[in-house]
């Protein structure tokens, strides 16, 4: 059985596919770096007796607490 990356169409180890990954290590690392950069811009303000809420855009920030 062959595992093919959905991003670059290269082969990657079947054991990685069995773990649930659909990308090779290189593409997976690139996707992870993009996600880390996106999450670094999010904030999680604390509310009195409320749960944390991620604020990832200006529109969401305007509606927080309403």
N, C-alpha and C positions, 0 to 999 in steps of 0.2 A: 504494500500500500504506500502511496506517495502523498505527502502533505504539500500543498501549494499555497503560498502566501497570497492573500486577497489584495494586497497593495502592490507588490512588485512582481508577482507571478513566479518567484523563485521557489525552489524546493526548500523545506526545512524539516527538522527531525519529526518523525511520527510521534515520538514520546511527547513532544511539545503540543501537538495537536490533541493527543489523548488527555492532556491537562485542560483543554478547552480553548487554547489560543488559536487564532486564525491568521496570525502574522508571523513572519520570521523574527529573529532577535533584533535585527537592524531596524526594521519597520516598527516593531513593537517599542523599541527604545525611542525612536523619533516621535511616535504618538504619545508616549509617556511624557516626554519633555514638553510637548505642546500643552498637555493637560496640566502639568505642574505649573507652567507659566500662567495658564488661565486661572487656576485655583489660587495662585499667589496674589491675584488682584481682588479676590473675594474677601469680604470681612464678615465676621460673625459677632454682631453686637449682642450683648446680654440684656434681656428685658426682665423686669421685676416679675417673678413667678411665671416666667415664660421660657419656652425652649429657644435654643439658638437658631438663627435663621441666616442662611448664606445670602449675601447681597452681592450679586455679580454684575449689576448694571445700574445706571442712573434711574431708570424707570422703576425698578424694584425698590431702590433706596427711597424714592419719593412716597411710595405706598407703605413703607414699613410702619407698623404700629397703628394702622387704621383699621 
